[in-house]
Amino acid sequence: MQDTLELIIDEAIPGHFFWTLVKQYQAGEKPFVVDFAMGPLPSRQAALDAGNACLIRHRSGSWGAAVWPPVQNAQRPSADH
């Protein structure tokens, strides 16, 4: 069975739209989140456009290091700052 991707658009708060891209491997298994909106978008169309762009990147194979480069030399923030 081929992986199934689904784009979900949700208006959690009136006027605040979010998109979530989920993947399900086999029927009956719980899907998991592939990517999601980092913040609210002002319209359903804006959320749909952003979610579709993510879906296209994922399906084109340009997903990964080219899109989300690894963080190097990251330091945990301290309470002193």
Number of C-alpha atoms within 10 A of each C-alpha: 6 7 9 12 18 16 19 14 18 16 16 10 9 9 11 15 21 24 26 21 21 18 16 17 14 12 9 7 8 10 16 12 12 16 16 17 16 9 10 17 18 14 15 17 12 15 24 20 13 17 23 15 12 21 20 12 14 17 11 9 9 12 14 11 8 9 10 9 8 10 7 6 6 7 7 6 7 6 5 4 4
